């Protein structure tokens, strides 16, 4: 993949991912979050395994017990934690809040790349991390950083941040894993292992949510869209990360809050307040600062 195609893929990927909170909340009207994640990732796993088996270009020689630990970590971080708990976060917060918080992902990736891959952060990039964190706090507290009471905080905001930490770990660790395994093999194996771990989680939490409406055509349409298109987006993401690196790839996630907030307004009728706008601007400004400067050295 050329750098130009990688950048184009990243734009498309981000637009797809920006739709997840809004469409996820629509599907959550009929299905509980853990069941929704399990069904979606099961369909995606079947789809990816089919593509992998039918492919003549993807090497399978790396598939074995020696790779199990790598793929298990990717499965736990990227799918069991990130995908599964993202839906739980959507369940307990607004789609607008979720997509604004997701904009902080590049900062989490940059910090993870600093400690795991040895990528250096300049003073300006360190300032960007601080500005983005401040923006996240503004969104979570609605601007009342000092006066907010604990019971006014949204649990979904913190769950969403936890899920984003899983995605950052998946992205950073995946960069090193791509030295030994193809994006197709790593993504498929991680999807399968992460999905298998979701089944006991969905069973254990079923009693805490309303009974699912499994006959909902709207929910199934969203599941199929997010499973198939989402699986392809993960493949495209790893290919792009392999070309331009995790920190540069993550900068494109700046588009998410813009697209996501518009979709939340159009589909769910959510309104965005001044503190969400202000917090989102701080987050994006911090991301821009974090992505500035020379290419990180590894």
Helices and strands as residue ranges (DSSP letters): H 3-18, H 20-27, H 33-54, G 65-67, H 68-75, I 76-83, H 84-92, H 95-102, H 105-116, H 123-141, G 150-152, H 155-177, H 183-205, G 206-208, H 217-244, H 246-251, G 252-254, H 255-263, I 264-268, H 274-290
